[in-house]
Amino acid sequence: MNTITLKTLEEIRIYSDPYRLNIMNEFQKIDRPATVKEIADLMGEVPAKVYYHAKKLISIGLLTLDHTRQINGITAKYYLPFQGNISIKRSEIDQAVQHVFISEAQQLLEDIYTKSKNKFLSLSNVDKPYGQLANSEVYLTAEQADEFLEWINEFHTKYQNKKSEAQERYDIFTSIVKIPDDNNKSS
């Protein structure tokens, strides 16, 4: 699976912007190469505004040009969203901007958690809800944790696009974090 590593504060700010995350979500939902104009129409936004933010996503590789097509003398550009892992390399950021980096990363995580939480809560009110929430601490070796992440990523990749009429859309939110040993000690 492909990985994009964000190393600078600017790259993290580009990625963590909630409006840009919405653009990425729209590109992923449409499930085919799309123009910025199509995405703007779906969002009910002015194409110039969406294009401005799409250019930022293109600059860090989160949107890539798939193909172009001539339509009435105008070149239409069709983009695909990045499919893969996005990692953040905090160790490569200058110490002077570490606190800003941490703040931006926390805001990104909060936005992702909040969006997922709100989606879960809003869909739990439908006539026939199907949702499950699980939270637990498990004990894994570093290799087992890597194996789990690889399995999750393969699962997402395999089922990300609709395959048949019998399949329905589900939202899956996964979080894994290593708990330092000092948090596991009992008093």
ABEGO torsion letter per residue (X at the ends): XBBBBBABAAAAAAAABAAAAAAAAAAAAAGBBBBAAAAAAAAGBBAAAAAAAAAAAAAAGABBBABBBBBGGBBBBBBBBBBEBBBBBAAABBAAAAAAAAAAAAAAAAAAAAAAAAAAAAAAABABBBBBBBBBBBBBBAAAAAAAAAAAAAAAAAAABBABAABBBBBBBBBBBBBBAAAABBX
